[in-house]
Amino acid sequence: MMRLLPLALLCAAFGLNCGGEAIVPGTPGNTGVCSPGTDSVLTALELTPTSVSLSPGARVQLSVKATYSDGCSIDATNAVYLTIGDSSLAKIGREKLGDGSSIRYVEGVAVGQTSLIASTQKGGAGFASAATSIDIADCSVASVPEGTPVVALTTFPSLIQIETGASTRVQAFATWTTGCVFDASDRIHFTVADTSVASMGVSTNASGESIHQITGQSVGTTTLIASLKANGEGLAASPVTVNVIAPGSGTLQPPGDNTDQPDQPDQPIDQPVDTPEPTLTLYPANLDMSPVDRMPIQVVLTKADGVTQDVTSLATIATGDSAIAKFVEVSLAVDKATRFVEAVAHGATTLSASYAVDGKTLTVSRPITVKKRATETRGIWVSRWNIGTSESAVRANIQKFAQHGFNAVFFQVMGDGTAYYDSKILPKKNASWDALAVAIDEARKQGVELHAYINALVGPTSVPSGHILEKHPEFICLDASGNAYPNDGYTWIAADDAYIEHYRLVVREIVQNYDVDGIHVDRIRSPSKDTCHSPALDALYATEKAAGRVSSWSEFYTGRVTKIMQAIYEEVVAHKPSALVSVAAWGIYKKFSGCGTSQGIDYNQDTVAWAEMGIVDALMPMTYWDFDAYGGCADWGRLADFFKANLHGRMLVMGMHATESNSPNHMYTDGKVHLDRITARIDYARSIDLAGTVIFASNYLSDADWDGILAGPYATDADPTPMVHR
């Protein structure tokens, strides 16, 4: 049943204007009525419509009005830059008309939310309009409830000039009562007033799409009307003039889209020559975000003489809708940026900055689009026992990860103070070859990230020659009675100042000598709450407690672990700022209400504080439980929600074990790989816009498991989530 039939009763009920006028602006603003005075300055750009709702493939015409300080307002539609927040969702087009003029429009590309801004300089810089929100939704006939009324029609092109025998495409766009615009070309009537001058027809392109086109028959002028009923009856669009000319008798503008950068103006409105004005520029240029991304803001003043000045700390900064994105000001332990924009919820808004100079207030704004994350870190933890015992084995493993959809490899090259790389600081496991160098080389060939995975505060149970614990046995972690911690496969190391400096050099050696994508740290905690005494730390603790700076050993030692974390971050930022600093964090930060399980900071590892201080880029909690584990106290989704809520703008890549636990407190107790459980956790991470997931560990997965992951959650390729907070 056609839904685009007469709607008189519905229009009356809703008090709607169901005449032939389109909702889309069909005429430009005030044109040529006044001219700005020579001393007047631009005071406002008004982009209309202020909000747009349309289907992929549908178009809405745009209009921009410029107002000057002397009160003059002119049509500036073709004199400004137009910037889309996300060009994968919508695009700017320009239609050349038969009389040599042109119109500009926005066209839906894919379902999503983005925004549009008009400005005097490219990329939203210079003087800018308020942002127009763009909602691209599937509001085609098949997806709209039966009986939904149409209240407007508009036709593209809005002026047609063709030669006899030539054809050009015609489209009609309809607007529902909801305001959403869709391509209705196949469901309305095109009526030509004089069919001896021009005629309508339909052809099919290579994609099977119906193309409605008008063809010139003889020299003359006629009109074309798009309407709901035949012969121009019922709801109709404004008539389109059709001029048919003899071949070669005039200069025709090409029909359809203009290909010469339609987002840029024909004649820019703001091109100062004689007396340059100061301008304000806002960075970053691209504000496509996902919750809870945080991006640093920079505001740069370009003075009239061309000299630039960073005025970020002095500018007034705000977002248009703090429920979509908010302005955050915070001092971090290492990073110098203090002013950020943080995504809150899906939608479109703006980021604006203003700054007063020479008695004038300069303003600049950029569109913000907060949407579902398009990237996904798909990590695999590879323990040092499984990295490969030869160069060919390392390469084969990296190839397998890449071929099965993983894009980030956390490759352990130091677990107990001995190195699987060419170290001048640590004793080496393999003197004949360099596993880290081989892994990096193969990762580059396969197009995956390679993160050097190193443990922080543990050594071997049997100390080899040249190990740091051989030289400094006083670093060994002791309990409050002076006894070494019981053997759990490691000798735990106390985080006193001398050891922290040693570890700082380990990190520096890797980032200076290897092209790693990140440093990934594990075992950066204590084995239990009150352990890891050492002679140096006991003396320091006594001093700190006497001064009232700490009240307990746990508080004191948590600060020590934080200190080594900060040292790691400082080294990476100083020597390889593009590298990601990530942590294999304990899976439970603190006890949930009603739970008997209390872990997390009981191991002196305050990862929430690290995120708040900005000394870690990505948390990767070792959440080795499934949904509802321990009666919900270790529920994987609940833990993901907690860490996401406490990220402070950092990244969350949730960890999981490849196998299901054999503990009776878990839902699944067979200790085997269950692809449906892995998939369920990945799906949950996607549903709450996490940066990704990471699986422990490569050695637990069989060939069938690898193939199942590729066929299931990783069937479609994805890029790793990039770091945007510094």
C-alpha positions in Angstrom: 0.0 0.0 0.0 1.4 3.5 -0.9 1.9 5.7 2.0 2.4 8.9 0.0 -1.3 9.6 -0.7 -3.5 12.7 0.2 -3.3 13.5 3.8 -5.9 16.3 4.3 -7.5 14.8 7.4 -4.1 14.1 9.1 -2.8 17.5 8.1 -5.8 19.2 9.6 -5.5 17.1 12.8 -1.9 18.1 13.3 -2.4 21.7 12.2 0.2 21.2 9.4 0.7 23.2 6.2 0.3 20.5 3.5 0.7 22.9 0.6 3.4 22.7 -2.1 6.1 24.5 -0.1 9.0 22.2 0.9 10.3 22.2 4.4 13.8 22.3 2.9 14.8 26.0 2.3 14.1 26.6 -1.4 15.4 30.1 -1.8 18.6 31.8 -0.6 18.5 34.6 2.0 18.7 38.3 1.3 20.8 38.7 -1.8 22.1 42.0 -3.1 19.7 44.1 -1.0 22.6 45.7 0.9 26.4 45.7 0.8 28.5 45.7 4.0 30.3 49.0 4.6 34.0 49.1 4.2 34.6 49.4 7.9 32.0 46.8 8.9 33.0 43.4 10.3 31.4 40.0 10.2 29.4 39.5 13.4 27.4 36.3 12.7 27.0 33.4 10.4 23.6 31.7 10.5 23.4 28.2 9.0 20.0 26.8 8.2 18.4 24.5 8.8 19.6 24.2 12.4 18.8 20.5 12.5 18.5 18.0 9.8 16.9 14.5 9.7 17.3 12.4 6.6 17.7 9.0 5.2 20.9 7.8 3.4 20.8 9.1 -0.1 18.4 12.0 0.7 19.4 15.6 0.4 18.6 18.8 2.2 19.4 22.2 0.8 21.5 24.5 2.9 21.5 28.3 3.4 24.0 30.6 5.2 23.3 34.2 6.1 26.2 36.5 7.0 25.4 39.6 9.2 27.8 42.5 9.6 28.4 45.1 12.3 26.5 47.8 10.2 23.4 45.6 10.2 23.7 44.4 6.6 22.8 40.7 6.0 23.7 38.9 2.8 23.4 35.4 1.4 26.7 33.7 2.0 25.8 30.2 1.1 28.4 29.9 -1.6 31.0 32.0 0.3 31.8 29.8 3.3 33.4 26.5 4.1 31.2 23.7 5.2 32.6 21.0 7.5 30.9 17.7 8.4 31.8 16.1 11.7 31.9 12.6 10.2 32.2 12.4 6.4 31.4 8.6 6.6 27.8 9.5 7.7 27.0 12.6 5.6 28.6 14.6 2.8 28.4 18.1 1.3 27.3 18.6 -2.3 27.0 21.5 -4.7 24.5 21.5 -7.6 25.3 23.7 -10.6 22.1 25.2 -12.0 21.3 26.0 -15.6 21.6 29.8 -15.0 25.2 29.5 -13.7 24.2 29.8 -10.0 24.6 26.9 -7.6 23.0 25.5 -4.5 24.6 23.6 -1.7 23.2 20.6 0.2 23.9 17.9 2.7 23.3 14.3 1.8 22.9 11.3 4.1 25.4 8.5 3.5 25.0 6.1 6.4 22.9 5.8 9.6 24.3 7.7 12.5 24.6 11.2 14.1 27.0 13.9 13.1 27.0 17.7 12.8 27.7 20.4 10.2 29.3 23.8 10.6 29.8 26.8 8.3 33.0 28.9 8.7 35.1 31.5 7.1 38.2 29.3 7.1 38.7 25.7 6.2 38.0 23.0 8.8 35.7 25.1 11.0 38.4 27.7 11.7 37.9 31.5 11.7 34.4 32.8 12.2 32.0 29.9 12.5 28.3 29.3 12.8 26.5 27.3 15.4 26.5 23.7 14.4 23.6 22.0 12.7 22.9 18.6 14.1 22.4 15.9 11.5 20.5 12.7 12.2 20.8 10.1 9.5 18.1 7.5 10.1 16.4 4.9 7.9 13.1 6.8 7.4 12.3 5.2 4.0 8.8 4.1 3.3 9.5 0.5 4.4 10.7 1.6 7.9 8.0 4.2 8.8 4.7 3.3 10.5 1.8 2.9 8.2 -0.2 6.1 7.8 2.6 8.5 8.6 1.9 11.7 6.7 4.2 13.5 4.3 4.1 17.3 4.6 6.6 18.5 2.0 8.2 17.7 -1.4 11.2 19.3 -3.0 12.9 18.6 -6.3 16.5 18.4 -7.4 17.7 20.1 -9.5 15.7 23.2 -8.8 16.4 24.7 -12.3 17.1 22.6 -15.4 18.7 23.6 -18.6 19.4 20.9 -21.2 20.0 20.5 -24.9 17.6 18.8 -27.2 18.2 15.0 -27.1 20.1 15.3 -23.8 18.9 14.0 -20.4 19.6 14.7 -16.8 18.5 13.0 -13.6 15.7 14.3 -11.4 15.0 13.4 -7.8 12.2 14.2 -5.5 12.6 14.2 -1.7 9.7 14.0 0.7 9.5 15.1 4.4 7.5 13.1 6.9 5.7 14.7 9.8 8.7 13.6 11.9 10.8 16.0 9.9 12.9 13.2 8.3 13.6 13.5 4.6 13.8 10.5 2.2 14.2 9.9 -1.5 10.6 9.5 -2.8 11.5 9.5 -6.5 10.0 6.1 -7.1 6.7 6.9 -5.2 5.6 10.3 -6.6 4.5 11.6 -10.0 6.7 13.8 -12.2 4.5 16.0 -14.5 5.9 18.0 -17.4 3.6 20.9 -18.4 4.5 20.7 -22.1 5.7 17.2 -23.2 6.6 18.5 -26.7 9.4 20.5 -25.0 10.6 17.8 -22.5 9.6 14.4 -21.3 10.1 12.2 -18.3 11.4 8.6 -18.4 13.0 6.0 -16.2 16.1 3.9 -16.8 18.0 1.4 -14.7 21.7 1.8 -13.8 24.3 -1.0 -13.3 23.3 -1.3 -9.6 19.6 -1.9 -10.5 18.6 1.5 -9.2 15.8 3.3 -11.0 17.0 6.6 -12.5 14.2 9.2 -13.2 15.4 11.6 -16.0 14.1 14.4 -18.1 15.0 14.6 -21.8 14.9 17.7 -24.0 12.6 17.2 -27.0 12.5 20.6 -28.6 13.7 24.2 -28.0 11.5 25.9 -25.5 10.6 26.4 -21.8 8.3 24.4 -19.7 7.9 23.3 -16.0 8.3 20.1 -14.0 6.2 19.4 -10.9 6.7 16.5 -8.5 3.4 15.6 -6.7 1.7 12.9 -4.7 -1.1 12.6 -7.3 -0.9 12.6 -11.1 -0.9 15.8 -13.1 0.5 17.9 -10.3 -2.4 17.3 -8.0 -2.3 16.9 -4.2 0.8 17.8 -2.2 3.4 19.1 -4.7 6.9 20.6 -4.8 7.5 24.0 -6.1 7.5 24.0 -10.0 11.0 23.6 -11.6 11.7 25.6 -14.8 13.0 23.5 -17.6 14.9 25.3 -20.4 15.6 23.3 -23.5 18.2 24.8 -25.9 19.6 23.8 -29.3 22.9 21.9 -29.2 25.8 24.2 -29.0 23.7 27.4 -28.6 24.8 28.0 -25.0 27.2 27.1 -22.2 25.7 24.4 -20.1 26.6 23.8 -16.5 27.3 20.1 -15.8 24.3 18.4 -14.1 24.5 16.7 -10.7 27.3 17.2 -8.2 30.1 19.6 -8.6 33.3 17.6 -8.1 35.6 20.5 -7.3 35.5 20.3 -3.5 31.8 21.2 -2.7 32.7 21.7 0.9 34.7 24.8 -0.1 33.3 28.2 -1.2 33.2 29.5 -4.7 34.4 32.9 -3.4 35.4 32.9 0.3 33.7 35.6 2.4 36.7 36.2 4.6 40.0 36.7 2.7 41.6 39.8 4.3 44.3 41.4 2.2 45.0 44.9 3.2 44.4 44.8 7.0 44.6 41.2 8.3 42.5 40.6 11.4 43.6 38.3 14.3 42.0 34.9 14.1 41.4 32.1 16.6 41.9 28.4 15.8 40.7 25.5 17.9 42.3 22.1 18.0 41.8 19.2 17.5 40.4 19.6 14.0 38.5 16.3 14.2 36.2 15.8 17.2 34.7 12.5 16.3 34.5 10.7 19.7 33.0 7.9 21.6 32.1 7.7 25.3 34.2 8.2 27.4 37.0 9.6 25.2 38.8 12.7 26.4 40.8 14.9 24.0 43.1 17.7 24.9 42.1 21.2 23.7 44.4 23.8 22.2 43.4 27.4 21.3 45.8 29.3 19.1 45.6 33.0 18.4 47.1 34.2 15.1 47.8 37.9 15.5 47.4 40.5 12.7 51.2 40.3 12.1 51.1 36.5 11.6 52.6 35.7 15.0 50.9 32.8 16.8 50.2 32.5 20.5 48.9 29.6 22.5 46.0 31.0 24.5 44.5 27.7 25.7 44.8 28.6 29.3 43.2 32.0 28.8 40.4 31.3 26.5 36.8 30.7 27.5 35.8 27.2 26.4 32.4 25.5 26.5 30.4 22.7 24.8 26.9 23.3 23.5 25.4 20.3 25.3 27.2 18.9 28.3 25.0 15.9 28.2 26.7 15.0 24.9 30.2 16.2 25.6 31.6 18.3 28.5 34.6 20.6 29.1 37.0 19.2 31.6 39.9 21.1 33.3 42.3 19.0 35.3 46.1 18.9 36.2 47.8 15.6 35.5 51.0 14.2 37.0 53.0 14.1 33.7 51.0 15.3 30.7 51.1 19.1 30.2 47.6 19.4 28.8 45.1 20.7 31.4 41.9 21.4 29.3 40.0 18.7 27.6 36.7 17.8 25.9 35.2 14.6 27.1 32.5 12.6 25.3 29.5 11.6 27.5 26.7 10.2 25.3 25.9 9.6 21.7 24.8 12.7 19.8 26.0 15.9 18.2 27.0 19.2 19.8 29.7 21.9 19.5 33.0 22.9 21.2 33.5 26.6 21.2 36.3 29.0 22.4 36.4 32.7 22.8 39.3 35.1 23.5 39.4 38.9 23.7 42.2 40.8 21.8 42.5 44.4 20.8 39.0 45.2 22.2 37.3 42.4 20.2 36.2 39.0 21.3 37.2 36.3 18.8 35.2 33.1 18.7 35.7 29.8 17.1 33.7 26.5 17.2 33.9 23.0 16.0 31.3 20.3 15.6 31.5 17.3 18.0 30.1 14.0 17.1 29.8 11.3 19.7 28.9 7.9 18.2 29.4 4.2 18.5 33.1 3.3 18.3 34.3 2.4 14.8 37.6 0.9 16.0 38.2 -2.0 18.3 41.4 -3.2 19.9 41.5 -7.0 19.6 44.3 -8.0 21.8 45.9 -11.3 22.6 48.2 -11.9 25.6 51.3 -14.0 24.7 53.2 -15.3 27.7 57.0 -15.7 27.5 56.6 -19.5 27.5 54.6 -19.3 24.3 56.2 -16.5 22.2 58.0 -19.1 20.2 61.4 -20.8 20.6 62.8 -19.8 17.3 62.6 -16.9 14.8 60.3 -18.9 12.5 58.0 -19.9 15.4 57.7 -16.2 16.5 56.8 -15.2 12.9 54.3 -18.1 12.6 52.6 -17.0 15.8 52.3 -13.4 14.8 50.9 -14.4 11.4 48.3 -16.6 13.0 47.1 -13.8 15.3 46.8 -11.4 12.3 45.1 -14.0 10.1 42.4 -14.6 12.7 41.3 -11.1 13.3 43.6 -9.9 16.2 45.2 -6.5 15.7 47.2 -6.0 18.9 49.7 -8.5 20.3 50.9 -8.1 23.9 54.2 -10.1 23.6 56.0 -10.9 26.9 59.7 -10.2 26.6 60.5 -9.9 30.3 58.8 -11.8 33.1 61.2 -12.2 36.0 64.0 -9.7 35.3 65.5 -11.7 32.4 65.2 -10.4 28.8 64.0 -12.0 25.5 65.6 -9.1 23.7 69.1 -7.6 23.3 69.5 -6.0 26.7 72.5 -4.3 28.2 70.8 -4.1 31.6 69.1 -7.5 32.1 70.5 -11.0 31.7 69.3 -12.5 28.4 67.4 -15.7 27.9 68.5 -16.2 24.3 72.0 -14.9 23.4 71.7 -16.0 19.8 68.6 -14.2 18.6 66.3 -11.3 19.6 62.6 -12.4 20.0 61.3 -8.8 20.4 63.1 -7.6 17.2 61.7 -10.5 15.2 58.2 -10.0 16.6 58.2 -6.3 15.7 59.4 -7.0 12.2 56.7 -9.6 11.6 54.0 -7.4 13.2 54.8 -4.6 10.8 54.5 -7.0 7.9 51.1 -8.3 9.1 49.7 -4.8 10.0 49.2 -5.5 13.7 50.4 -3.6 16.8 53.2 -5.1 18.9 53.3 -4.2 22.6 56.3 -5.2 24.7 54.8 -7.0 27.7 57.1 -6.8 30.8 56.5 -7.7 34.5 57.4 -5.0 37.0 57.9 -6.2 40.6 58.9 -9.9 40.4 62.1 -11.9 39.9 62.8 -15.6 39.5 62.8 -18.1 42.4 66.3 -19.1 41.4 68.4 -16.0 40.7 70.8 -16.2 37.7 74.1 -14.5 37.4 73.9 -10.8 36.6 70.3 -10.4 37.8 69.4 -7.3 39.8 68.5 -9.5 42.9 72.0 -11.0 42.8 73.4 -7.5 43.1 70.8 -6.2 45.4 69.2 -8.9 47.6 67.9 -6.1 49.8 65.2 -5.5 47.1 63.5 -8.8 48.0 59.9 -8.2 49.3 59.5 -9.3 52.9 56.5 -9.5 55.2 56.2 -7.5 58.4 58.2 -10.1 60.3 61.1 -9.9 57.9 60.4 -13.2 56.1 60.4 -13.6 52.3 56.9 -14.1 50.8 56.1 -17.8 50.2 57.1 -19.2 46.8 54.3 -18.6 44.3 56.5 -19.0 41.2 58.2 -15.6 41.7 60.4 -13.7 44.1 58.5 -10.5 44.7 60.5 -7.3 44.6 59.9 -4.2 46.8 59.3 -0.9 45.1 62.0 1.2 46.8 63.7 4.1 45.0 66.8 2.3 43.8 64.8 -0.5 42.2 62.4 2.0 40.6 65.4 3.7 39.0 66.6 0.4 37.7 63.2 -0.4 36.2 63.1 3.1 34.6 66.3 2.2 32.7 64.7 -1.1 31.5 61.7 0.7 30.1 64.0 3.4 28.5 66.1 0.8 26.8 63.1 -0.8 25.1 61.5 2.3 23.9 64.7 3.8 22.7 65.9 0.7 20.8 62.7 -0.9 19.6 59.8 0.3 17.5 57.2 -0.9 19.9 53.6 0.3 19.8 53.4 0.3 23.5 54.8 -0.8 26.9 52.5 -3.3 28.6 53.1 -3.8 32.4 52.0 -6.7 34.6 52.8 -7.7 38.2 52.9 -4.1 39.2 51.5 -4.7 42.6 52.3 -6.6 45.8 51.4 -10.2 46.6 49.3 -9.2 49.5 48.2 -6.1 51.4 50.9 -5.8 54.1 53.9 -7.3 52.4 56.9 -5.9 50.5 58.9 -4.5 53.3 62.6 -3.8 52.7 65.2 -2.1 54.9 65.0 1.1 52.8 61.2 1.2 52.7 60.9 0.4 56.4 63.0 3.5 57.2 61.1 5.7 54.8 57.8 4.4 56.2 58.8 5.3 59.7 59.6 8.9 58.6 56.4 9.3 56.6 54.2 8.0 59.3 55.8 10.2 62.0 55.2 13.2 59.8 51.5 12.2 59.4 51.7 11.8 55.7 50.6 8.1 55.8 48.5 6.2 58.4 49.2 2.6 57.4 51.7 0.4 55.6 49.1 -0.4 52.9 48.6 3.3 52.2 52.3 3.8 52.1 53.1 0.9 49.8 50.2 1.7 47.4 52.0 5.0 46.9 55.2 3.2 46.2 53.6 1.1 43.4 52.1 4.3 42.1 55.5 5.8 42.0 56.9 3.1 39.8 53.9 3.4 37.5 54.6 7.1 37.1 58.3 6.4 36.4 57.2 4.0 33.6 54.8 6.6 32.1 57.4 9.4 32.3 60.0 7.3 30.4 57.6 6.4 27.6 56.3 9.9 27.1 59.8 11.3 27.2 61.4 8.9 24.7 58.5 7.5 22.6 55.4 9.6 23.1 53.4 7.8 20.4 53.6 4.5 22.4 50.7 3.3 24.6 51.3 2.6 28.3 49.0 -0.2 29.3 48.6 -2.2 32.5 47.3 -5.7 33.2 45.3 -4.6 36.2 43.8 -6.8 38.9 40.3 -7.7 37.8 38.4 -6.4 40.9 39.2 -3.0 42.1 37.2 -3.0 45.3 34.5 -5.1 47.0 31.0 -4.5 45.6 28.2 -4.0 48.2 26.9 -7.4 49.3 29.9 -9.3 48.1 32.4 -11.4 50.2 35.2 -11.0 47.6 37.6 -8.1 48.3 40.6 -7.8 46.1 42.0 -5.0 43.8 43.6 -2.4 46.1 44.2 -5.1 48.7 47.3 -5.7 46.4 48.3 -2.1 46.6 47.4 -1.4 43.0 45.2 1.7 42.7 44.5 1.7 39.0 41.6 4.2 39.3 44.1 6.7 40.9 46.5 6.1 38.0 43.8 6.9 35.5 42.9 10.1 37.4 46.5 11.1 37.6 47.0 10.3 33.9 49.9 8.0 34.4 48.5 5.1 32.4 46.9 5.2 28.9 45.0 1.9 28.9 43.7 -0.3 31.7 43.4 -4.0 30.8 41.8 -5.6 33.8 42.4 -9.3 34.3 38.7 -10.1 34.6 39.0 -13.9 34.4 35.4 -14.6 35.3 32.2 -14.8 33.3 28.8 -13.0 33.8 27.3 -13.7 37.2 30.4 -15.3 38.7 30.5 -15.5 42.5 26.8 -14.6 42.6 27.5 -11.4 40.6 30.4 -10.2 42.7 32.8 -11.0 39.9 30.3 -10.4 37.1 32.3 -9.6 33.9 29.8 -7.0 32.8 29.5 -5.4 36.2 33.3 -5.1 36.4 33.4 -3.6 32.9 30.8 -1.0 33.9 32.8 -0.1 37.0 36.1 0.4 35.2 34.4 2.4 32.4 32.8 4.7 35.0 36.3 5.4 36.6 38.5 5.8 33.5 39.0 9.6 33.7 39.3 9.8 30.0 41.7 6.9 29.6 41.1 3.7 27.6 39.6 0.4 28.8 40.4 -2.8 27.0 38.7 -5.5 29.1 40.6 -8.7 29.7 39.2 -12.2 29.8 40.5 -15.7 30.1 40.2 -18.0 27.1 38.9 -20.8 29.2 36.0 -21.0 31.7 37.0 -21.5 35.3 36.9 -24.8 37.0 35.9 -23.0 40.3 32.5 -24.1 41.7 31.7 -20.4 42.2 31.6 -19.8 38.5 28.7 -20.5 36.1 31.0 -22.5 33.8 33.2 -25.0 35.5 34.8 -27.3 32.9 38.0 -25.3 32.3 37.5 -25.4 28.5 37.2 -22.8 25.8 33.6 -21.7 25.0 33.5 -19.5 22.0 29.9 -18.4 22.8 31.2 -17.0 26.2 34.1 -15.2 24.5 31.7 -13.8 22.0 29.2 -12.7 24.6 31.9 -10.7 26.5 33.1 -9.1 23.2 29.5 -8.2 22.4 29.0 -6.6 25.8 32.2 -4.6 25.4 31.0 -3.3 22.1 27.5 -2.5 23.5 29.1 -0.1 26.0 31.6 1.4 23.6 34.8 0.1 25.2 38.1 0.5 23.4 38.3 -3.3 23.0 39.1 -6.6 24.6 42.2 -8.8 25.2 42.3 -12.6 25.7 44.6 -14.5 28.0 46.3 -16.3 26.4 47.4 -17.5 23.0 48.4 -21.0 24.2 44.8 -21.9 25.4 43.3 -21.6 21.9 43.2 -24.6 19.5 43.1 -24.3 15.7 39.3 -24.7 15.9 39.0 -21.9 18.4 41.1 -19.6 16.3 38.9 -20.3 13.3 35.7 -19.9 15.4 36.8 -16.5 16.5 37.5 -15.4 13.0 34.2 -16.7 11.8 32.3 -15.2 14.7 33.2 -11.9 16.6 36.1 -11.1 14.3 34.5 -11.8 11.0 34.8 -8.2 10.0 38.2 -6.4 10.1 38.7 -3.5 12.6 41.6 -1.1 13.3 42.9 -0.9 16.9 41.4 1.9 18.9 43.8 4.9 18.8 45.0 6.9 21.7 43.3 10.4 21.7 43.9 11.7 25.2 47.5 12.9 24.6 
